Amino acid sequence: MKRKNALILFVILVVAILILDRVTKIIAVDQLTGRPPVAFVPLLLDFILVYNTGGAFGLFAGGGYLFVGVAALAVIAIIIYLIKAKKPRLLVVIAVSMMAAGAMGNAYDRAVSGMVPDFIHTMFIEFPVFNVADMALTVGEIGLLILVAIYWFGPKKTHEAEPDAALEPDAASELDNVSELDNVSELDNVSERDTTPERVFDSKTDTAPEPDTAQKTDTAPKPELDAAPKIDDTDTRSN
């Protein structure tokens, strides 16, 4: 997808997840403080309020502000990737958006109060209590790992199988230039074949061309000479 669309999708997903995380935490603190676990899905999920001073799912307790710095670096790295990437993939954008939103949601609570409220508890398996930000962060990380594995270990596409529409603009322009050069060279070859050299007359093999009949008839008339004056013999004799 285009870089601009990727950035827009990133902002929309991050804002939506942050709002959902913030609203659910406010409701959990308001409704679950001092109360026993509340069943949500029997034998599967219930709600219980606990406070976490470590990382996701209660890991590394006591390192709250350290995780704030790590989350800030992770979000900056994700934004730089989306800005630098020419054509980021849709699934990759969704995965990194979920990761950024989850990191930002918990980082806000750590920066403000030093601890993160968790309230979602699984009954069918022994698992730490978590919240919406934890879910977004975990799902984004797992999804990104799967996409990376598919990219590195999946079947490689050959250039022959790629459609012409998938060609980059530079490659397409180069192909157009090559086709134009081929057309010009073909036109030059055709013009060279059409033009024949002038024939040279050979006295041994060729017969001389007949003279133009117009030259025979259009001969210039010979000039007439003035007649010499005659001498009168009678005058000479009388003398």
Buried (B, 14 or more C-beta within 10 A) or exposed (E): BEBEEBBEBBEEBBEEBBEBBBEBBEEBEEEBEEEEEBEEEEEEEBBBBBBBBBBBBBEEEEBBEEBBEBBBEBBEEBBEBBEEBEEBEEEBBBBBBBBBBBBBBBBBBBBEEEBBBBBBBBBEEEEBBBBBBBBBBBBBBEBBEEBEEEEEEEEEEEEEEEEEEEBEEEEEEEEEEEEEEEEEEEEEEEEEEEEEEEEEEEEEEEEEEEEEEEEEEEEEEEEEEEEEEEEEEEEEEEE
